[in-house]
């Protein structure tokens, strides 16, 4: 399970990591889009954030039932609900991809397609700083370990995670 703010690289790292481990890859936002029949930004606009969060929770619950080991990337705000944090822990090892606000802001660019960022006026980095501060303790609570990603490529981050989860104590990254 990969958690972290938008722009931390969860989807890119997840795909690389799944390839390295020979496991499947699931992005919870893609599951939401498939189940709801519309892109996440459209869902936010049409039904609001609460409806999206409900769909996100349902997607995470459905991922718990998937067979075999999988690498899962979840949306940045999934940790806002205690039930999601519990589900993430049930899925297996949770890794927080942590990045500095300046890195996150640079990676999300114009914030197009990022409803939580796009609806707020003002400097993008200030919004990211606020969101990081609001979510930091939730990421810490959910995560088994943290990888600081600011200076690392997705390949490098995946290598760090693969070496951590490959030990004999771990029963699997995607399934516990």
Long-range contacts (C-beta under 8 A, 24 or more apart in sequence): 1-72, 1-74, 1-88, 1-91, 1-92, 1-93, 1-94, 1-95, 1-173, 1-174, 2-71, 2-72, 2-73, 2-74, 2-95, 2-97, 3-74, 3-76, 3-78, 3-79, 3-88, 3-94, 3-95, 3-96, 3-97, 3-139, 3-142, 3-143, 4-76, 4-96, 4-97, 4-98, 4-99, 4-139, 4-149, 5-76, 5-99, 5-104, 5-128, 5-131, 5-132, 5-135, 6-75, 6-76, 6-104, 6-108, 6-114, 6-116, 6-117, 7-99, 7-103, 7-104, 7-105, 7-106, 7-107, 7-108, 7-128, 8-76, 8-97, 8-98, 8-99, 8-104, 8-107, 8-149, 9-97, 9-99, 9-107, 9-149, 9-154, 9-157, 10-73, 10-74, 10-76, 10-97, 11-73, 12-154, 13-73, 13-97, 13-149, 13-154, 13-157, 13-158, 13-161, 14-71, 14-72, 14-73, 15-154, 16-154, 16-155, 16-157, 16-158, 17-71, 17-157, 17-158, 17-161, 17-162, 17-173, 18-70, 18-71, 20-158, 20-159, 20-162, 21-69, 21-71, 21-162, 21-165, 21-173, 23-68, 23-69, 23-70, 23-71, 23-173, 23-174, 24-66, 24-68, 24-69, 24-70, 24-71, 24-174, 25-70, 25-71, 25-72, 25-73, 26-63, 26-66, 26-70, 26-71, 26-72, 26-73, 27-72, 27-73, 28-56, 28-59, 28-60, 28-63, 28-72, 28-73, 28-74, 28-75, 28-78, 29-56, 29-73, 29-75, 31-59, 31-62, 31-63, 32-56, 32-59, 32-75, 35-59, 35-62, 39-113, 40-75, 40-113, 40-115, 41-113, 41-114, 41-115, 41-118, 44-115, 45-115, 49-115, 49-116, 52-115, 53-77, 53-80, 53-81, 56-84, 57-81, 57-83, 57-84, 57-87, 60-84, 60-87, 60-88, 61-87, 63-91, 64-90, 64-91, 66-174, 68-174, 68-175, 69-172, 69-173, 69-174, 69-175, 70-174, 70-175, 71-173, 71-174, 72-174, 76-116, 76-131, 76-135, 77-116, 77-135, 79-135, 79-138, 79-139, 79-141, 79-142, 80-135, 80-138, 85-138, 85-141, 85-142, 88-142, 89-142, 89-176, 90-176, 91-174, 91-175, 91-176, 92-171, 92-172, 92-173, 92-174, 92-175, 92-176, 93-144, 93-145, 93-164, 93-165, 93-170, 93-172, 93-173, 93-176, 94-142, 94-143, 94-144, 95-143, 95-144, 95-145, 95-146, 95-147, 95-161, 95-164, 96-139, 96-140, 96-142, 96-143, 96-145, 96-146, 96-147, 97-147, 97-149, 97-157, 98-139, 98-146, 98-147, 98-148, 98-149, 99-148, 99-149, 99-150, 100-150, 101-125, 101-128, 101-129, 101-132, 103-149, 103-150, 104-128, 104-132
